[in-house]
């Protein structure tokens, strides 16, 4: 695992060499919307989400956690399930509000 900080953004890499395959990233961004609280189980059940929350410090606006492409389906299912139960796009954990998305590349 590697992590890089650039101004108010952090980039965490959980992927090994991809050999030309597009990796998947979980993107966590700061939000002012009314959040839905996440439980520790919801956060800890996905390593990518756990790492994103861990690196989402006080002066951080976004965290991008890059992971293996084969993790995309499970990651998308987890994020989609969170969005289905939330009335707004924002979530809260550890006193910080954020939005989640899954991107390829």
C-alpha positions in Angstrom: 0.0 0.0 0.0 1.2 3.5 -0.8 -0.3 6.8 0.1 0.4 10.3 -1.3 -0.9 13.7 -0.1 -1.3 16.6 -2.5 -2.7 19.8 -0.9 -6.1 18.7 0.4 -6.3 15.4 -1.6 -4.9 12.0 -0.7 -4.3 9.1 -2.9 -4.1 5.6 -1.5 -3.0 2.7 -3.8 -4.1 -0.8 -2.7 -3.5 -2.2 -6.2 -0.5 -4.1 -7.5 0.9 -3.6 -11.0 -2.2 -3.7 -13.3 -0.5 -4.9 -16.6 -2.7 -2.6 -18.6 -6.0 -3.4 -16.8 -7.8 -0.3 -15.6 -7.9 -0.2 -11.8 -11.0 0.7 -9.9 -11.0 3.6 -7.3 -13.3 4.5 -4.5 -13.5 8.3 -4.3 -14.6 9.9 -1.1 -15.2 13.7 -1.2 -16.1 16.3 1.4 -19.8 17.1 1.5 -22.0 19.8 3.1 -25.2 17.8 2.5 -27.2 16.3 5.4 -25.5 13.0 6.0 -26.7 9.5 6.7 -24.5 7.9 9.5 -22.5 4.8 8.7 -22.0 2.1 11.2 -18.5 0.7 12.0 -19.6 -2.5 10.3 -20.5 -0.7 7.1 -17.1 1.0 7.0 -15.0 -2.0 8.2 -16.6 -4.5 5.8 -14.9 -2.9 2.8 -11.1 -2.4 2.9 -11.3 0.5 0.4 -13.9 2.4 2.4 -12.0 1.7 5.6 -8.8 3.1 4.1 -10.6 6.1 2.6 -12.1 7.0 6.0 -8.8 6.5 7.7 -7.0 9.0 5.4 -9.9 11.5 5.4 -8.3 13.9 7.8 -9.3 17.3 9.1 -7.8 19.3 6.2 -8.6 16.7 3.5 -11.2 17.4 0.8 -11.0 14.1 -1.0 -9.5 10.6 -0.8 -9.1 8.3 -3.8 -8.4 4.6 -3.0 -7.2 2.7 -6.0 -7.8 -1.1 -5.9 -7.7 -4.1 -8.1 -10.2 -4.2 -11.0 -11.6 -7.5 -9.9 -12.8 -5.7 -6.7 -15.1 -3.4 -8.8 -18.3 -5.4 -8.6 -18.1 -5.9 -4.8 -17.2 -2.3 -4.2 -20.0 -1.0 -6.5 -22.5 -3.3 -4.8 -21.5 -2.1 -1.3 -21.6 1.6 -2.3 -25.0 1.1 -4.2 -26.5 -0.6 -1.1 -25.4 2.4 1.0 -26.9 4.9 -1.5 -30.2 2.9 -1.6 -30.8 3.3 2.2 -29.7 7.0 2.3 -32.1 9.9 1.6 -29.2 12.1 0.5 -25.9 11.4 -1.3 -23.8 12.2 1.9 -22.6 9.9 4.6 -21.1 10.6 8.0 -18.5 8.6 10.0 -16.1 9.9 12.6 -17.6 13.3 12.6 -16.9 14.0 8.9 -19.5 14.2 6.1 -18.6 12.8 2.6 -19.9 11.5 -0.6 -18.8 8.2 -2.2 -18.4 7.1 -5.8 -16.7 4.3 -7.7 -14.7 5.1 -10.8 -12.7 3.0 -13.3 -9.3 4.3 -14.2 
